[in-house]
Amino acid sequence: MSIDLSICQEALNRDPVLYLDLTEAVRRGEGRLLAATPRGALAAFHNYEKDGQDLGFTMFADDLETAQALLALIPPKPTFITVHEALYRDELEKRFGFTRLNPCWQMGWLRTTPPPLPDAANIRQLDQSHLPTVLANYTLTDQEYLSWLIAHGELYGAFDGGTLMAFIGRHAEGSVGLLEVLPPYRRRGLATLLQSYMIGLELSCGHVPYGQVFDGNDPSLALQRSLGMTRSMGRLYWAVRDD
């Protein structure tokens, strides 16, 4: 019997922006729904599958019993799980060795039209020749992942002629992120430019643009709000292994 998110729609409607990483993944076909009940749901991200095994997941659970049932569907060594409640923190550590839950705010673009872009904006996809510059300026992930994003056309840069000044991208699970302005080019509005570009690009693909901001990153929150992004009411958490 097929499953879909309609069974838990009432729960998802409590904070629609918070659950965009789950609902958009399923709607776009970038995530496969593994289970859904009125009190929880679990999906696996296609781009994190390796050797036939799912390694990246997103889930919500309203109570510990539901969380335990959903977590039992996940293999022993997932790469990460984005969760929307901290109530099953101990379960995540006991089952998978996740000792960190990194809290984030989810940001979503709920309008149907994108923010304006200047006519002279020079934005284009990055290629592998730009990887050393990206690696030198973005330290939250590794070379393999960044190279994969470039190979799949998911990283974009703002250029002055042939000089890369700033970049942004779309993560493998579907969120907009990786925004970085190189030090010599800061305070020129490039972050606003690139974020606006990605919102427009996502809308043109039929997506609801969304992304996450680490709790406490006030400059990034201010940027998102200035553009018109809506912040989730609650936080989501990235559960990641330390090794």
Secondary structure as UniProt FT lines:
FT   HELIX           5..8
FT   HELIX           9..12
FT   TURN            13..14
FT   TURN            16..19
FT   HELIX           20..28
FT   STRAND          31..37
FT   TURN            38..39
FT   STRAND          40..45
FT   HELIX           46..48
FT   TURN            51..52
FT   STRAND          56..61
FT   HELIX           64..71
FT   TURN            72..73
FT   STRAND          80..83
FT   TURN            87..88
FT   HELIX           89..96
FT   STRAND          100..108
FT   TURN            119..120
FT   STRAND          123..125
FT   HELIX           128..130
FT   HELIX           131..137
FT   HELIX           143..151
FT   TURN            152..153
FT   STRAND          155..160
FT   TURN            161..162
FT   STRAND          163..170
FT   TURN            172..173
FT   STRAND          176..181
FT   HELIX           183..185
FT   TURN            186..187
FT   HELIX           190..204
FT   TURN            205..206
FT   STRAND          210..214
FT   TURN            215..216
FT   HELIX           218..227
FT   STRAND          230..240
//
